[in-house]
């Protein structure tokens, strides 16, 4: 009767293949995890940038005592376009009303 031992460290071909597969799986899992983490980080960063820009526009208008109706406040905080928020922030330094803030962003009525 022969006894076959699969005890780790024997250096068999099967054992080598197992450890190589395990190492490949770990490397692949780390790469996927890193990519997912980077994507999540970018999304969180973009969301923070939007919130900060919108909050800055609202705060600047509040500090300048520009009347800010609730619907305008919601429009600013719901905006997801950084270019638009940057434009509003630039205007917020000089406008006297929210109508001026949104002036060029409102499509003309026919």
FILUM-958441 format. One record per atom (N, C-alpha, C, CB): residue number from 1; x negated, y negated, z negated. Coordinates in nm, 4 decimals. Glycine has a CB too. Layout:
FILUM-958441
NODE; num; c1; c2; c3
NODE; NUM; X; Y; Z
...
This chain:
FILUM-958441
NODE; num; c1; c2; c3
NODE; 1; -0.0845; 0.1156; 0.0000
NODE; 1; 0.0000; 0.0000; 0.0000
NODE; 1; -0.0901; -0.1233; 0.0000
NODE; 1; 0.0967; 0.0010; -0.1214
NODE; 2; -0.0572; -0.2176; 0.0856
NODE; 2; -0.1380; -0.3396; 0.0918
NODE; 2; -0.0631; -0.4511; 0.0215
NODE; 2; -0.1703; -0.3789; 0.2391
NODE; 3; -0.1412; -0.5363; -0.0375
NODE; 3; -0.0849; -0.6500; -0.1096
NODE; 3; -0.1267; -0.7776; -0.0374
NODE; 3; -0.1317; -0.6518; -0.2592
NODE; 4; -0.0286; -0.8597; 0.0003
NODE; 4; -0.0565; -0.9844; 0.0706
NODE; 4; -0.0244; -1.0992; -0.0239
NODE; 4; 0.0261; -0.9954; 0.2036
NODE; 5; -0.1210; -1.1831; -0.0459
NODE; 5; -0.1010; -1.2978; -0.1348
NODE; 5; -0.0923; -1.4257; -0.0524
NODE; 5; -0.2156; -1.3078; -0.2391
NODE; 6; 0.0088; -1.5043; -0.0804
NODE; 6; 0.0230; -1.6340; -0.0154
NODE; 6; -0.0101; -1.7448; -0.1151
NODE; 6; 0.1663; -1.6520; 0.0413
NODE; 7; -0.0927; -1.7121; -0.2076
NODE; 7; -0.1335; -1.8079; -0.3097
NODE; 7; -0.2040; -1.9259; -0.2434
NODE; 7; -0.2258; -1.7408; -0.4150
NODE; 8; -0.1661; -2.0492; -0.2797
NODE; 8; -0.2296; -2.1662; -0.2195
NODE; 8; -0.3811; -2.1639; -0.2349
NODE; 8; -0.1740; -2.2929; -0.2812
NODE; 9; -0.4463; -2.2128; -0.1324
NODE; 9; -0.5909; -2.2202; -0.1366
NODE; 9; -0.6593; -2.1052; -0.0663
NODE; 9; -0.6362; -2.2256; -0.2768
NODE; 10; -0.5835; -2.0161; -0.0074
NODE; 10; -0.6425; -1.9001; 0.0595
NODE; 10; -0.6934; -1.9367; 0.1984
NODE; 10; -0.5404; -1.7864; 0.0694
NODE; 11; -0.6477; -2.0507; 0.2556
NODE; 11; -0.6975; -2.0941; 0.3847
NODE; 11; -0.6421; -2.0180; 0.5024
NODE; 11; -0.8426; -2.0840; 0.3863
NODE; 12; -0.5279; -1.9562; 0.4871
NODE; 12; -0.4701; -1.8825; 0.5989
NODE; 12; -0.4185; -1.9796; 0.7046
NODE; 12; -0.3565; -1.7903; 0.5504
NODE; 13; -0.4027; -1.9319; 0.8243
NODE; 13; -0.3522; -2.0127; 0.9345
NODE; 13; -0.2119; -2.0640; 0.9024
NODE; 13; -0.3513; -1.9313; 1.0653
NODE; 14; -0.1311; -1.9796; 0.8438
NODE; 14; 0.0045; -2.0188; 0.8067
NODE; 14; 0.0015; -2.1311; 0.7031
NODE; 14; 0.0824; -1.8978; 0.7523
NODE; 15; -0.0883; -2.1181; 0.6073
NODE; 15; -0.1000; -2.2196; 0.5033
NODE; 15; -0.1485; -2.3524; 0.5623
NODE; 15; -0.1960; -2.1720; 0.3926
NODE; 16; -0.2447; -2.3453; 0.6535
NODE; 16; -0.2950; -2.4669; 0.7171
NODE; 16; -0.1839; -2.5364; 0.7955
NODE; 16; -0.4134; -2.4343; 0.8099
NODE; 17; -0.1065; -2.4601; 0.8699
NODE; 17; 0.0041; -2.5167; 0.9473
NODE; 17; 0.1069; -2.5806; 0.8545
NODE; 17; 0.0707; -2.4082; 1.0341
NODE; 18; 0.1320; -2.5135; 0.7423
NODE; 18; 0.2272; -2.5673; 0.6450
NODE; 18; 0.1800; -2.7029; 0.5927
NODE; 18; 0.2463; -2.4689; 0.5279
NODE; 19; 0.0550; -2.7112; 0.5510
NODE; 19; 0.0025; -2.8358; 0.4955
NODE; 19; -0.0087; -2.9461; 0.6010
NODE; 19; -0.1336; -2.8111; 0.4326
NODE; 20; -0.0423; -2.9091; 0.7252
NODE; 20; -0.0461; -3.0089; 0.8325
NODE; 20; 0.0944; -3.0631; 0.8597
NODE; 20; -0.1061; -2.9480; 0.9616
NODE; 21; 0.1926; -2.9737; 0.8622
NODE; 21; 0.3313; -3.0164; 0.8831
NODE; 21; 0.3796; -3.1043; 0.7695
NODE; 21; 0.4230; -2.8954; 0.8974
NODE; 22; 0.3404; -3.0689; 0.6491
NODE; 22; 0.3786; -3.1472; 0.5327
NODE; 22; 0.3159; -3.2870; 0.5402
NODE; 22; 0.3359; -3.0753; 0.4027
NODE; 23; 0.1879; -3.2940; 0.5787
NODE; 23; 0.1189; -3.4229; 0.5911
NODE; 23; 0.1808; -3.5062; 0.7025
NODE; 23; -0.0313; -3.4019; 0.6180
NODE; 24; 0.2129; -3.4425; 0.8154
NODE; 24; 0.2766; -3.5147; 0.9259
NODE; 24; 0.4132; -3.5691; 0.8827
NODE; 24; 0.2922; -3.4223; 1.0493
NODE; 25; 0.4872; -3.4880; 0.8112
NODE; 25; 0.6191; -3.5304; 0.7630
NODE; 25; 0.6087; -3.6491; 0.6683
NODE; 25; 0.6897; -3.4148; 0.6930
NODE; 26; 0.5097; -3.6449; 0.5797
NODE; 26; 0.4900; -3.7563; 0.4874
NODE; 26; 0.4538; -3.8831; 0.5641
NODE; 26; 0.3805; -3.7228; 0.3847
NODE; 27; 0.3631; -3.8716; 0.6604
NODE; 27; 0.3207; -3.9882; 0.7386
NODE; 27; 0.4380; -4.0458; 0.8168
NODE; 27; 0.2062; -3.9505; 0.8346
NODE; 28; 0.5167; -3.9576; 0.8760
NODE; 28; 0.6326; -4.0028; 0.9528
NODE; 28; 0.7344; -4.0693; 0.8615
NODE; 28; 0.6971; -3.8852; 1.0277
NODE; 29; 0.7580; -4.0108; 0.7457
NODE; 29; 0.8519; -4.0686; 0.6490
NODE; 29; 0.8054; -4.2052; 0.6003
NODE; 29; 0.8698; -3.9748; 0.5301
NODE; 30; 0.6759; -4.2187; 0.5752
NODE; 30; 0.6220; -4.3477; 0.5317
NODE; 30; 0.6381; -4.4526; 0.6403
NODE; 30; 0.4745; -4.3343; 0.4933
NODE; 31; 0.6111; -4.4156; 0.7648
NODE; 31; 0.6236; -4.5101; 0.8762
NODE; 31; 0.7689; -4.5555; 0.8920
NODE; 31; 0.5728; -4.4461; 1.0078
NODE; 32; 0.8618; -4.4599; 0.8842
NODE; 32; 1.0030; -4.4950; 0.8955
NODE; 32; 1.0462; -4.5839; 0.7789
NODE; 32; 1.0894; -4.3681; 0.9006
NODE; 33; 1.0017; -4.5490; 0.6596
NODE; 33; 1.0347; -4.6285; 0.5416
NODE; 33; 0.9783; -4.7694; 0.5515
NODE; 33; 0.9826; -4.5607; 0.4159
NODE; 34; 0.8573; -4.7804; 0.6003
NODE; 34; 0.7938; -4.9116; 0.6166
NODE; 34; 0.8710; -4.9956; 0.7178
NODE; 34; 0.6467; -4.8959; 0.6611
NODE; 35; 0.9097; -4.9333; 0.8303
NODE; 35; 0.9846; -5.0055; 0.9333
NODE; 35; 1.1205; -5.0513; 0.8799
NODE; 35; 1.0037; -4.9168; 1.0579
NODE; 36; 1.1891; -4.9634; 0.8064
NODE; 36; 1.3179; -5.0007; 0.7482
NODE; 36; 1.3004; -5.1127; 0.6465
NODE; 36; 1.3846; -4.8790; 0.6824
NODE; 37; 1.1972; -5.1038; 0.5660
NODE; 37; 1.1705; -5.2073; 0.4666
NODE; 37; 1.1417; -5.3415; 0.5305
NODE; 37; 1.0547; -5.1669; 0.3790
NODE; 38; 1.0653; -5.3395; 0.6389
NODE; 38; 1.0348; -5.4645; 0.7087
NODE; 38; 1.1616; -5.5255; 0.7683
NODE; 38; 0.9302; -5.4404; 0.8194
NODE; 39; 1.2455; -5.4417; 0.8273
NODE; 39; 1.3703; -5.4918; 0.8860
NODE; 39; 1.4607; -5.5504; 0.7777
NODE; 39; 1.4440; -5.3790; 0.9617
NODE; 40; 1.4706; -5.4818; 0.6644
NODE; 40; 1.5521; -5.5325; 0.5545
NODE; 40; 1.4946; -5.6634; 0.5015
NODE; 40; 1.5613; -5.4286; 0.4416
NODE; 41; 1.3631; -5.6705; 0.4908
NODE; 41; 1.2982; -5.7916; 0.4425
NODE; 41; 1.3227; -5.9095; 0.5347
NODE; 41; 1.1500; -5.7687; 0.4271
NODE; 42; 1.3158; -5.8852; 0.6650
NODE; 42; 1.3425; -5.9926; 0.7617
NODE; 42; 1.4872; -6.0397; 0.7509
NODE; 42; 1.3126; -5.9451; 0.9056
NODE; 43; 1.5789; -5.9453; 0.7381
NODE; 43; 1.7207; -5.9817; 0.7277
NODE; 43; 1.7461; -6.0613; 0.6003
NODE; 43; 1.8097; -5.8555; 0.7303
NODE; 44; 1.6862; -6.0191; 0.4896
NODE; 44; 1.7020; -6.0921; 0.3638
NODE; 44; 1.6397; -6.2311; 0.3741
NODE; 44; 1.6384; -6.0137; 0.2474
NODE; 45; 1.5245; -6.2397; 0.4384
NODE; 45; 1.4591; -6.3693; 0.4559
NODE; 45; 1.5420; -6.4639; 0.5396
NODE; 45; 1.3235; -6.3513; 0.5194
NODE; 46; 1.6016; -6.4129; 0.6457
NODE; 46; 1.6873; -6.4957; 0.7312
NODE; 46; 1.8103; -6.5426; 0.6546
NODE; 46; 1.7298; -6.4178; 0.8571
NODE; 47; 1.8693; -6.4534; 0.5762
NODE; 47; 1.9873; -6.4905; 0.4973
NODE; 47; 1.9515; -6.5974; 0.3940
NODE; 47; 2.0468; -6.3663; 0.4270
NODE; 48; 1.8361; -6.5833; 0.3315
NODE; 48; 1.7917; -6.6838; 0.2344
NODE; 48; 1.7658; -6.8178; 0.3018
NODE; 48; 1.6651; -6.6363; 0.1624
NODE; 49; 1.7058; -6.8156; 0.4197
NODE; 49; 1.6792; -6.9396; 0.4929
NODE; 49; 1.8094; -7.0104; 0.5287
NODE; 49; 1.5980; -6.9106; 0.6201
NODE; 50; 1.9095; -6.9342; 0.5737
NODE; 50; 2.0388; -6.9932; 0.6071
NODE; 50; 2.1047; -7.0546; 0.4833
NODE; 50; 2.1312; -6.8874; 0.6694
NODE; 51; 2.1034; -6.9803; 0.3737
NODE; 51; 2.1651; -7.0297; 0.2508
NODE; 51; 2.0939; -7.1551; 0.2010
NODE; 51; 2.1631; -6.9211; 0.1423
NODE; 52; 1.9620; -7.1556; 0.2086
NODE; 52; 1.8865; -7.2705; 0.1617
NODE; 52; 1.9129; -7.3927; 0.2493
NODE; 52; 1.7372; -7.2384; 0.1591
NODE; 53; 1.9157; -7.3744; 0.3806
NODE; 53; 1.9407; -7.4859; 0.4718
NODE; 53; 2.0808; -7.5427; 0.4499
NODE; 53; 1.9235; -7.4410; 0.6182
NODE; 54; 2.1798; -7.4551; 0.4401
NODE; 54; 2.3169; -7.5010; 0.4187
NODE; 54; 2.3295; -7.5720; 0.2845
NODE; 54; 2.4150; -7.3830; 0.4257
NODE; 55; 2.2690; -7.5159; 0.1820
NODE; 55; 2.2731; -7.5780; 0.0503
NODE; 55; 2.2066; -7.7148; 0.0492
NODE; 55; 2.2068; -7.4882; -0.0512
NODE; 56; 2.1001; -7.7297; 0.1261
NODE; 56; 2.0301; -7.8576; 0.1337
NODE; 56; 2.1164; -7.9627; 0.2022
NODE; 56; 1.8974; -7.8416; 0.2083
NODE; 57; 2.1845; -7.9246; 0.3092
NODE; 57; 2.2736; -8.0182; 0.3782
NODE; 57; 2.3841; -8.0644; 0.2834
NODE; 57; 2.3348; -7.9529; 0.5049
NODE; 58; 2.4480; -7.9704; 0.2165
NODE; 58; 2.5567; -8.0026; 0.1242
NODE; 58; 2.5055; -8.0914; 0.0105
NODE; 58; 2.6198; -7.8734; 0.0673
NODE; 59; 2.3927; -8.0550; -0.0462
NODE; 59; 2.3387; -8.1334; -0.1587
NODE; 59; 2.3027; -8.2753; -0.1154
NODE; 59; 2.2149; -8.0641; -0.2178
NODE; 60; 2.2414; -8.2885; 0.0003
NODE; 60; 2.2037; -8.4211; 0.0491
NODE; 60; 2.3273; -8.5085; 0.0700
NODE; 60; 2.1241; -8.4094; 0.1802
NODE; 61; 2.4315; -8.4512; 0.1286
NODE; 61; 2.5544; -8.5267; 0.1485
NODE; 61; 2.6176; -8.5648; 0.0144
NODE; 61; 2.6534; -8.4456; 0.2329
NODE; 62; 2.6158; -8.4721; -0.0799
NODE; 62; 2.6688; -8.5006; -0.2140
NODE; 62; 2.5903; -8.6128; -0.2813
NODE; 62; 2.6650; -8.3740; -0.3015
NODE; 63; 2.4577; -8.6067; -0.2738
NODE; 63; 2.3719; -8.7082; -0.3386
NODE; 63; 2.3885; -8.8450; -0.2737
NODE; 63; 2.2242; -8.6658; -0.3324
NODE; 64; 2.4186; -8.8461; -0.1435
NODE; 64; 2.4388; -8.9726; -0.0737
NODE; 64; 2.5835; -9.0206; -0.0872
NODE; 64; 2.4014; -8.9582; 0.0743
NODE; 65; 2.6644; -8.9440; -0.1615
NODE; 65; 2.8046; -8.9765; -0.1862
NODE; 65; 2.8876; -8.9820; -0.0584
NODE; 65; 2.8145; -9.1083; -0.2582
NODE; 66; 2.8508; -8.8986; 0.0379
NODE; 66; 2.9309; -8.8852; 0.1601
NODE; 66; 3.0461; -8.7909; 0.1268
NODE; 66; 2.8443; -8.8310; 0.2826
NODE; 67; 3.1687; -8.8355; 0.1457
NODE; 67; 3.2832; -8.7488; 0.1151
NODE; 67; 3.2743; -8.6181; 0.1940
NODE; 67; 3.4163; -8.8213; 0.1467
NODE; 68; 3.2893; -8.5086; 0.1222
NODE; 68; 3.2735; -8.3764; 0.1847
NODE; 68; 3.3954; -8.2903; 0.1525
NODE; 68; 3.1423; -8.3065; 0.1357
NODE; 69; 3.4948; -8.2896; 0.2430
NODE; 69; 3.6133; -8.2061; 0.2205
NODE; 69; 3.5745; -8.0578; 0.2133
NODE; 69; 3.7175; -8.2288; 0.3331
NODE; 70; 3.6588; -7.9817; 0.1504
NODE; 70; 3.6311; -7.8388; 0.1312
NODE; 70; 3.6127; -7.7651; 0.2632
NODE; 70; 3.7434; -7.7741; 0.0524
NODE; 71; 3.6919; -7.7977; 0.3656
NODE; 71; 3.6778; -7.7282; 0.4943
NODE; 71; 3.5419; -7.7582; 0.5583
NODE; 71; 3.7917; -7.7690; 0.5904
NODE; 72; 3.4918; -7.8803; 0.5417
NODE; 72; 3.3596; -7.9146; 0.5957
NODE; 72; 3.2498; -7.8421; 0.5173
NODE; 72; 3.3367; -8.0681; 0.5909
NODE; 73; 3.2664; -7.8353; 0.3854
NODE; 73; 3.1696; -7.7628; 0.3010
NODE; 73; 3.1641; -7.6155; 0.3432
NODE; 73; 3.2079; -7.7748; 0.1494
NODE; 74; 3.2804; -7.5569; 0.3679
NODE; 74; 3.2859; -7.4166; 0.4112
NODE; 74; 3.2222; -7.3992; 0.5491
NODE; 74; 3.4318; -7.3667; 0.4139
NODE; 75; 3.2456; -7.4948; 0.6379
NODE; 75; 3.1859; -7.4868; 0.7728
NODE; 75; 3.0337; -7.4883; 0.7634
NODE; 75; 3.2350; -7.6042; 0.8621
NODE; 76; 2.9814; -7.5721; 0.6771
NODE; 76; 2.8354; -7.5808; 0.6606
NODE; 76; 2.7810; -7.4521; 0.6014
NODE; 76; 2.7973; -7.7006; 0.5710
NODE; 77; 2.8424; -7.4039; 0.4933
NODE; 77; 2.7895; -7.2853; 0.4258
NODE; 77; 2.8118; -7.1573; 0.5055
NODE; 77; 2.8526; -7.2714; 0.2895
NODE; 78; 2.9090; -7.1566; 0.5975
NODE; 78; 2.9356; -7.0373; 0.6793
NODE; 78; 2.8515; -7.0341; 0.8062
NODE; 78; 3.0829; -7.0309; 0.7160
NODE; 79; 2.7816; -7.1429; 0.8371
NODE; 79; 2.7034; -7.1502; 0.9599
NODE; 79; 2.5878; -7.0492; 0.9562
NODE; 79; 2.6493; -7.2933; 0.9809
NODE; 80; 2.5700; -6.9772; 1.0653
NODE; 80; 2.4628; -6.8768; 1.0730
NODE; 80; 2.3587; -6.9112; 1.1788
NODE; 80; 2.5216; -6.7399; 1.1026
NODE; 81; 2.3590; -7.0337; 1.2254
NODE; 81; 2.2646; -7.0778; 1.3277
NODE; 81; 2.1679; -7.1780; 1.2658
NODE; 81; 2.3390; -7.1405; 1.4495
NODE; 82; 2.0423; -7.1382; 1.2514
NODE; 82; 1.9429; -7.2259; 1.1887
NODE; 82; 1.9212; -7.3539; 1.2680
NODE; 82; 1.8109; -7.1526; 1.1734
NODE; 83; 1.9318; -7.3485; 1.3999
NODE; 83; 1.9151; -7.4692; 1.4811
NODE; 83; 2.0247; -7.5716; 1.4511
NODE; 83; 1.9157; -7.4335; 1.6305
NODE; 84; 2.1456; -7.5240; 1.4382
NODE; 84; 2.2578; -7.6136; 1.4060
NODE; 84; 2.2384; -7.6717; 1.2664
NODE; 84; 2.3940; -7.5381; 1.4151
NODE; 85; 2.2016; -7.5866; 1.1708
NODE; 85; 2.1790; -7.6352; 1.0346
NODE; 85; 2.0658; -7.7377; 1.0295
NODE; 85; 2.1475; -7.5183; 0.9414
NODE; 86; 1.9624; -7.7166; 1.1081
NODE; 86; 1.8518; -7.8128; 1.1136
NODE; 86; 1.9001; -7.9460; 1.1708
NODE; 86; 1.7352; -7.7569; 1.1986
NODE; 87; 1.9843; -7.9391; 1.2718
NODE; 87; 2.0399; -8.0614; 1.3313
NODE; 87; 2.1268; -8.1349; 1.2298
NODE; 87; 2.1224; -8.0279; 1.4580
NODE; 88; 2.2095; -8.0605; 1.1558
NODE; 88; 2.2943; -8.1216; 1.0538
NODE; 88; 2.2090; -8.1818; 0.9421
NODE; 88; 2.3925; -8.0178; 0.9961
NODE; 89; 2.1029; -8.1128; 0.9063
NODE; 89; 2.0152; -8.1653; 0.8010
NODE; 89; 1.9529; -8.2975; 0.8454
NODE; 89; 1.9045; -8.0627; 0.7656
NODE; 90; 1.9062; -8.3041; 0.9675
NODE; 90; 1.8497; -8.4295; 1.0191
NODE; 90; 1.9533; -8.5415; 1.0151
NODE; 90; 1.7982; -8.4103; 1.1633
NODE; 91; 2.0752; -8.5120; 1.0537
NODE; 91; 2.1817; -8.6125; 1.0556
NODE; 91; 2.2261; -8.6521; 0.9146
NODE; 91; 2.3013; -8.5602; 1.1345
NODE; 92; 2.2169; -8.5584; 0.8210
NODE; 92; 2.2670; -8.5821; 0.6847
NODE; 92; 2.1974; -8.7002; 0.6175
NODE; 92; 2.2486; -8.4569; 0.5996
NODE; 93; 2.0799; -8.7380; 0.6637
NODE; 93; 2.0078; -8.8513; 0.6051
NODE; 93; 2.0719; -8.9854; 0.6410
NODE; 93; 1.8627; -8.8499; 0.6511
NODE; 94; 2.1462; -8.9913; 0.7510
NODE; 94; 2.1960; -9.1200; 0.7986
NODE; 94; 2.3465; -9.1303; 0.8156
NODE; 94; 2.1331; -9.1508; 0.9264
NODE; 95; 2.4184; -9.0191; 0.8209
NODE; 95; 2.5626; -9.0247; 0.8479
NODE; 95; 2.6386; -9.0868; 0.7312
NODE; 95; 2.6170; -8.8843; 0.8767
NODE; 96; 2.7549; -9.1425; 0.7648
NODE; 96; 2.8430; -9.1998; 0.6635
NODE; 96; 2.9659; -9.1119; 0.6399
NODE; 96; 2.8863; -9.3402; 0.7048
NODE; 97; 2.9868; -9.0135; 0.7314
NODE; 97; 3.1010; -8.9235; 0.7181
NODE; 97; 3.0661; -8.7882; 0.7800
NODE; 97; 3.2277; -8.9840; 0.7854
NODE; 98; 3.1461; -8.6883; 0.7446
NODE; 98; 3.1224; -8.5560; 0.8029
NODE; 98; 3.1584; -8.5534; 0.9497
NODE; 98; 3.2018; -8.4497; 0.7285
NODE; 99; 3.2458; -8.6450; 0.9912
NODE; 99; 3.2776; -8.6537; 1.1341
NODE; 99; 3.1518; -8.6868; 1.2135
NODE; 99; 3.3872; -8.7602; 1.1598
NODE; 100; 3.0685; -8.7751; 1.1602
NODE; 100; 2.9419; -8.8082; 1.2260
NODE; 100; 2.8474; -8.6881; 1.2228
NODE; 100; 2.8757; -8.9305; 1.1582
NODE; 101; 2.8506; -8.6145; 1.1131
NODE; 101; 2.7636; -8.4970; 1.0992
NODE; 101; 2.7941; -8.3945; 1.2074
NODE; 101; 2.7801; -8.4334; 0.9601
NODE; 102; 2.9229; -8.3702; 1.2328
NODE; 102; 2.9653; -8.2685; 1.3287
NODE; 102; 2.9895; -8.3238; 1.4680
NODE; 102; 3.0897; -8.2017; 1.2798
NODE; 103; 2.9682; -8.4533; 1.4920
NODE; 103; 3.0075; -8.5210; 1.6155
NODE; 103; 2.9705; -8.4470; 1.7429
NODE; 103; 2.9464; -8.6554; 1.6191
NODE; 104; 2.8460; -8.4137; 1.7626
NODE; 104; 2.8027; -8.3512; 1.8875
NODE; 104; 2.8298; -8.2016; 1.8908
NODE; 104; 2.6558; -8.3760; 1.9090
NODE; 105; 2.8672; -8.1431; 1.7779
NODE; 105; 2.8910; -7.9997; 1.7712
NODE; 105; 3.0357; -7.9637; 1.8012
NODE; 105; 2.8526; -7.9474; 1.6352
NODE; 106; 3.1228; -8.0619; 1.8047
NODE; 106; 3.2633; -8.0378; 1.8337
NODE; 106; 3.2853; -8.0422; 1.9837
NODE; 106; 3.3530; -8.1408; 1.7625
NODE; 107; 3.3391; -7.9359; 2.0418
NODE; 107; 3.3628; -7.9376; 2.1876
NODE; 107; 3.4627; -8.0464; 2.2234
NODE; 107; 3.4144; -7.7998; 2.2369
NODE; 108; 3.4401; -8.1162; 2.3351
NODE; 108; 3.5327; -8.2221; 2.3744
NODE; 108; 3.6701; -8.1656; 2.4083
NODE; 108; 3.4771; -8.2995; 2.4937
NODE; 109; 3.7721; -8.2413; 2.3750
NODE; 109; 3.9091; -8.1979; 2.4055
NODE; 109; 3.9469; -8.2488; 2.5440
NODE; 109; 4.0106; -8.2496; 2.2977
NODE; 110; 4.0102; -8.1637; 2.6251
NODE; 110; 4.0477; -8.2041; 2.7625
NODE; 110; 4.1607; -8.3014; 2.7665
NODE; 110; 4.0849; -8.0849; 2.8438
